[in-house]
Amino acid sequence: MKEPIKFIHSADLHLDSPFQGFFDLPEEMLAQVRDSTFQAFERLIQHAINHEVDFVLIVGDLFDQDGRSLKAQVRLRKGFEKLNEYGIDVFLSHGNHDHLGGSFYSIEFPDNVHIFNEETVTSFPFFKNGEKCAEIYGFSYEKRAVIEPKAGEFIPSSENVFHIGMLHGSLATNTDHDLYAPFRIEDLYTRGLDYWALGHIHKRQQLSEDPPIFYSGNIQGRHRNEGGEKGCNLVELSETGHSLQFLQTGVIRFETRSLDIDDCETLIELEKKLYDWKEKLRNESVPTLLHLTLKGDLPSEEQHAPDLKDELRQIWNEQEEGQENWIWIHKLNVMKDEEMERNQLAQGSHFVGELLRTIEEIEDVEEDLRELTQHHALRKYVQGFSEEEKEEIAKHAEDLLLNELVKEGD
């Protein structure tokens, strides 16, 4: 009879992520954001201790860069040493971000840490109370990309133990992410493993109930496309089945929300509505970087004043300094009826319609920004732009053009 086992499935720690683009955050908040991946990792360690797990799985991308900073490695080792004090093993693999071919100063980890050091699938046994009760299979990326399928290399032994696979990769049908170590769910079904611990996709999701195939997601969101709760899976396997519980680790949350302000006739009413709304969010969340869209017209005669939105954001953010569960409005948009107006304008045969259709055809503004990023005097200050920043630049440019056209029409 197989003895039950309990473990944590985690992935994509991305320790020491740079968190660029938060220049207007107060220094204390910015320090929290930049330390958030480390704080999330410490929560992961504490979860493992509190739940008295047998071992922890970390399925790739422990570090954000293949150059693994010494700071990140030391913080990682400290966490592993703490687990070692409680007799908790760690099984880890490296992914596309922290592949084995990177250039870094390597440090030693304690004996409870077992690292998959090959791109070929190998395995480690796990013993509990002197008896072997699990075999854990995995591989690490030796280079930035592993484009060939790996599922076929997971070949379990005939031993009557739990067989667990660690795979950092993506569904072959996934079009939203880089396609690394592609697999089909059918490929995993045929392997005969008891649990598949997946990494690489940062959104927590279940691909199968039997056998259990899960992405745990990353442990800390890093931008608005990684919103909501972040954490790891607490898994229990027994001969009668499995159970799974989500454990939150994220210490900063990214949220994209909207607030209907059509019923606000004055700025004071808007202020009161936003305050009540933020307090409700504050009570149910951790410190939050918010992308907020106000749906309706701003209650002001100066609705078209280009600085009003930024002034409101600045005033509202100043109120957050000193709050423990602060809510910082990183981006503020106002979607009045202009969104519908814009769509109607884009259908027109006039100049504005032609302009908007031309803007929609632009797939990437990288070429337009090259004059900035390659300028001999500016390039040391402008290191390039994220996809989110390029999207924001394009939207801002469109708003400026439309505002100028409105002025000309007046």
N, C-alpha and C positions, 0 to 999 in steps of 0.2 A: 504493500500500500504506500502510495506516495505521500510524503509529508507536505502539508500546505506551505506555500511561500508567499511572502509579502515584499513588494519592492516599489520603488518610484521610477517611473518612466518620464524622463525629461529630454529636452533637445534644444539646440539653437540658443545657447546662453549669450553669445555675441558679447562677451566681456570687453569692456573698454571701448564700446561704440562711441564715436566722436560727438554725436548729437549736434550737427551743424545747423545753423539757421535760426538760433534762438538768442540773437544778439540783444534784444530788448528786455530779456528776463533779468530781474534783480539778481545780484551776485549770489545770494543765498539760495534762491530757487534754482539758478543755473547749476550750482554745485550739486544740488539734490538730483537734478536731471542727469548730469554727467556721471554721478555715482550710482545711478539707479540699477544698472545691470549687476553691479557688485552686491547691492543691497538685496536684489531679487535672488541672487545666488545664495546669499546668507540665509534667506527665508527658506530656500530649498533644502539647505543643510539642516536647518532647525526642524522642518517638517519630517525629514528622514529620522531624526532623533526622537521627536515627539511620538511618532507612529511606530517606532521600534521596528523599522523595516530590516529585511535581511540584506538588501543591497540596493544600489542606485544605478540606473542606466542613464548615460548621457550620449545621445545619438547625433554626434557631429556638430560642428561650428561652435565649439566652446569659446573660441576667440573670434573677434570681428575681422581681424586682419591676419594674413598668413605670416606677417612679421611679429606675431604674438609679443606684446609688450611684456617686459620683465615684471612690471606692476601687476598685470593681469595673471601671470603665472604664479606669482607669490601669493596673491589673494586666493587663487584656485587651490594651491597647495595647503594653505591654512585651513580651508574648508575641508579638504580631504583628511588632514591630520585630525580634525575634530571628529569626523566620522570614524576614523581609526580607533579613537579612544573608546567608542561605543561598539566596536566590533562590526562595523558596517562596511561591506565591500563596495567598490566602485568599478563599473565596467564602462569604458568610454571608447568612442571612435571619433575620428576627425573627418570633417566634411570639406566642401569646396572652399569655404572661407579660411579654414585653418589647416589646409592640406599639409602633408608631411614634407613636401618639397619646398616649403617656405624658408626664408632666412631669418633665424631667430636664435637667441641664446637659450639653450634648453636647461631646465632644472630638474632635479630628481623629485619624484613623488613617493609617498610612503608605500609600504608593502601591500596595503589593502586596495591599491589602484591597479587595475588590469587594463592595458591599452592594446587595442587592435592596431598593430604596426605594419600591416600589409594591405595591399589592395585586393588580394585574394581572400576569400572568406575563410576564416579560421574560427576556432571556438575555445572557450574557457569553461572548465567545470566549476560548479558551485557546491560546496559541502555545508551541511547544516547538522549540528550535533554528531559530527563524525561520519555522516552518511551523505553520499552524493545524491542531490535531489534536483539539480538543474544543469543544463548545458546551454551556454549562451553563445550565439553565433554573430559574427559581424566582420566588418572590414573598414579600412580608412582610405581616404583619397590620397594618392601619392602625388597628384598634380591637381591643378585648379578644376579640371573637368573630368568626370567619368561619364562617358556618353554611351558605353555599352551596358546592356542589362546585366544585373548581378543576381537576380532572384534564383536562377538555376544553380548557383553555387552553394545555396543553403541546403545542405544534405544532412538531415538529422541521423544520429545513430539509432540503433534498435533498443537502446537502454530504456528502461521504464522510469524515466525522469521527465521533468518539464523541459521542453525545448523552446527557446526564446530567440527570436531573430531581431537584430538591430540593423535597420536599413535607412541610410540617409539618401533619399532620392525622391522621384516624383512619378505620378501616374503617367503612363505613356500618352494619355489623352489630354494631359494638362497643357493649356495654352497660356496660362497666366504667369508661369515662372520658367526659369531656365530648366531645360529638360536634362537632368542628371540621373544616372543609374536608373533609367526608366523601367517601369514594371506595369503589368496588368494585374488586377486583383486575382484573376484566375491563376496567374503564375504563383501567387502566394498561397492560394488554396491548396494547390497540389503538393506543396512542400511538407505538409503534415506537422507544422509547428503549432505550439499551444498559444503563443502570443507573438504578435509582430509589433515591435516598437519602432515607429517611423520618425524621421527627422527631415528637415529641409523646408517644409511648408510651415509658415509661422502661424497659421490659423488652426486652432484646435478642431479636430474632426474625426469622426468614426467612419471607417470604410467598410467594416464588417463586424458582425456580432459573433459569428461562429465560423472560423476562429476569430478571436478579437484582433482587429487590425486598426491601430490608432495613430494619428498624429497628435502629439501632446501640445504642439504649438511652441512658440518661444516663451521664455519666462518673464520677459519685460518688453512691452511695446516700445518702438523707437521713432515712430512717426504716425501720422493720422491714418495711414492704411493698415496699421497694426493696432486698431482700437479695441476697447473693451477689456474684459478681465484676461489676465495672462497667468500661466502657472504650469503645473505638472500633473501627471496622473498617479494616483496611489492605486496599485493593482494587487489583488490577491488571487492566487491560483490554487485550486484544490481539485481533487478527483471528481468532485460534483459540479465543477464549473468555475466561473470567475466573477469577481466584483471589481468595480472601478469607481473611484471618487476623485473629483477634481479638487486640487489644492491651489489656492491663489498664492502667487509669489510677487506679482507686479507691485511696485511701490509708487509708480507714476502712471497715470492712465491717460491715453489719448481718446478723446471723444469728439464725434461730429454730431451736433444737435441743431435743431431749429426751434424757434419760438415765434408763435403767432402774435403780432403786435397790432393787428387791425383795430382792436378795441381801445388802443392808447391814443388819447387825443392831445396829451401834453407830455413833455419830457419827464415831468414828475411822475406821471402815471406809468410811463415806460420804465423809469428807474425803479419804482415800487414793484412792478411785475417781474423785472429781471432779478431784483434782490430776492424775492420769494422763491423764484425758480432756482436760483443758484443755491439757496439754503437747503432746498430739498435735495439737489444733486450732491451738495457737500456732505449731507448726512448719510448718503448711501455709497460714498466713493472715497478714494484716496486722492492726494493732490492730482489735479487734472489740467492738462493742456487741451484747450477747447477750440474747436473750429465751429463757430456759431453763425447761423444764418437767421436773421430777423425777417420774418415773412410779413410784409405789409409796408406801408409808407411810414417813414420817420415823422413823428408829430412836430414838424417844424416848418416854418415858411421858407427855411433855407435848405430844403430837401436836396437840392442839387449842388449845395456847397461841397466841393471835393474834400474838404478837411473835416467835416462834421463827423463822419463815421470814425475817423482816426482819433478825433478828440474824445468821443464817447468811449472808445475802447481804452484810451489812456486813463480816463477818469475812473472807469470801472475797474481797471487793473490795479490802480493805486490803492483801491480799497482792500485788495487782497494781501498786501504786504503785512506780515505778522500773523496771518492765518496759518493754522497747522495743516488743515486740508484745503489749501488754496485752490482756486479755480482761475487760471490765467487764460484770458481770451487771446489765443495766438493769432487767429484769423477771424475777422468779423466781416460778414457779407450782409447786404440788405437786398432781399429779393422781394421787391414790390411787384407791381403788375408789369414791371419792365421786362421780366423774364418772358412773359407771354408776349409783350410788345415786341421784344427782340425777335422771337420766333416768327411773328407776323411780318416784321420788317424784313427778315431774311428771305421771305417768300416774294417780296415786292420786286418790281422791274425798275425801280429807281436806283439812284447812286448808293444810298445807304444799304439797300438790299444786296447790291453787287459787292459792296465792301465786306459785309458780314459773311457772305458766301465765300469770298476769297480767304477771309480769316479762317473759316472752318476747314478749308482745304490744306492749311498749313499743318503738317504732321509734327514738325519739330522746329523749335526756334534756335537750336544750337548754332546753326550757320549765321543767323542774325546776331547772335551774341559773341561771335568769334572776335569781332573788333575789340570787345571789352576784355575777353579772356586771354587774348594774345597781345594786347597793348603793352609795350615795353615798360611803361610806368605803372600800369594798373594791375598787371597779371600777378604780382606778388600779394595783392590784396584780394583778388578775385580768383579763387581756386577752382572755379567751375560751379555748376549749378545742379542741384538734384532735380529729379523729374517733377517733384512738387513745386519747387521754386520756379522752374521753367513754365509750368502751368499757370502759376500765379502771375508771372511777368506777362504772359500772353493775355491773361484776363485783364490785367491792369492797363495794358496798352490799348485793348479794345475799349475799356471804359473811358480812357482819356480821349480817344478818337471820337466816341459818341458824344461825350460831354462838350467837346469843341464844336461838333456839328450842331448840337442843340443851341449853343451860344450864338453861332452864326445865324441859325434860324430865327432866334429872338431878335 
